[in-house]
Amino acid sequence: MPHLVELDACRMVALERLGNPEHTRYLVTEHPDGSLLLTPAVVMTTHEAALLRNPELVAQIEQDLADPSRAAPSSARRLKPVQA
């Protein structure tokens, strides 16, 4: 269902109750007829993007998330014994 929105003096629009509140960034595509398409976007660093382009690493992460017992224990997470 279409919603009427109005631009303010700075040509900004408040989406208020429109869309998913979790979506805070959008790519905007302007069509020849003047319509605007807002597509939810996620921003990541170039380092994160490079890691996600490694299919072996992605597969390993997915396997570890599916079965956390496979993950190697971290010394940072080990509890130190309490001395009485």
C-alpha positions as CSV (number, residue, x, y, z in Angstrom):
1,M,0.0,0.0,0.0
2,P,1.5,3.4,-1.0
3,H,2.3,6.0,1.7
4,L,2.5,9.7,1.0
5,V,5.7,11.3,2.4
6,E,6.7,14.9,2.2
7,L,10.2,16.3,1.8
8,D,11.2,19.0,4.3
9,A,13.2,22.2,3.4
10,C,16.4,20.2,3.3
11,R,14.8,17.6,0.9
12,M,14.8,15.0,3.7
13,V,12.0,12.6,4.5
14,A,11.1,10.8,7.8
15,L,10.3,7.2,7.2
16,E,8.9,6.8,10.7
17,R,6.7,3.7,10.7
18,L,7.7,2.6,7.3
19,G,10.1,-0.3,6.7
20,N,11.9,-2.6,9.1
21,P,13.3,-0.7,12.1
22,E,16.4,-2.8,12.0
23,H,17.3,-1.4,8.5
24,T,19.2,1.8,9.1
25,R,21.2,2.0,5.8
26,Y,19.9,1.8,2.3
27,L,21.2,1.9,-1.2
28,V,19.0,4.3,-3.3
29,T,18.4,3.7,-7.0
30,E,16.7,6.4,-9.0
31,H,14.6,5.2,-11.9
32,P,14.0,7.2,-15.1
33,D,10.4,7.9,-14.0
34,G,11.8,9.6,-10.9
35,S,10.8,6.8,-8.5
36,L,13.3,5.9,-5.8
37,L,14.0,2.3,-4.8
38,L,15.5,1.9,-1.2
39,T,17.3,-1.4,-0.8
40,P,18.5,-2.3,2.8
41,A,22.3,-2.3,2.9
42,V,25.0,-3.6,5.3
43,V,28.3,-1.9,5.5
44,M,31.5,-3.8,6.2
45,T,35.2,-3.2,6.1
46,T,37.3,-4.2,3.1
47,H,39.0,-6.7,5.5
48,E,35.6,-8.3,6.3
49,A,34.7,-8.5,2.7
50,A,38.0,-10.2,1.8
51,L,37.5,-12.8,4.5
52,L,34.0,-13.5,3.2
53,R,35.3,-14.1,-0.3
54,N,37.4,-17.1,1.1
55,P,35.0,-20.0,0.6
56,E,37.1,-22.4,2.7
57,L,37.1,-20.0,5.6
58,V,33.3,-19.3,5.3
59,A,32.6,-23.1,5.3
60,Q,34.8,-23.6,8.4
61,I,33.0,-20.8,10.2
62,E,29.6,-22.2,9.3
63,Q,30.7,-25.7,10.5
64,D,32.0,-24.3,13.8
65,L,28.8,-22.3,14.3
66,A,26.7,-25.4,13.7
67,D,28.7,-27.5,16.1
68,P,30.5,-25.3,18.7
69,S,32.2,-28.3,20.3
70,R,34.5,-28.4,17.2
71,A,36.0,-25.0,18.1
72,A,39.4,-24.9,19.6
73,P,39.4,-23.8,23.2
74,S,40.8,-20.3,23.7
75,S,43.2,-19.6,26.6
76,A,41.5,-16.2,27.0
77,R,38.2,-17.9,27.8
78,R,39.5,-20.5,30.3
79,L,38.6,-19.7,33.8
80,K,41.5,-19.5,36.2
81,P,41.1,-21.5,39.4
82,V,40.1,-19.5,42.4
83,Q,42.7,-19.6,45.2
84,A,41.3,-19.8,48.7
